[in-house]
């Protein structure tokens, strides 16, 4: 899965990017379902590594 596809999935789940906020230099997102903030990547065309994808989905409440 590419980061651009992941972002579409996150938006459908109700997550949204936090404007102007970053986590370790990466765009910050918020999940109202879990109440957690998490980072994604600036590289929309790159594939998400399996462990990273699993953690983002967990933080977003999609696992």
Secondary structure, 3 states (H helix, E strand, C coil): CEHHHHHHHHHHCCCEEEEEEEECCEEEEEECCCCEEEECCCCCCCECCHHHHHHHHHHHCCC
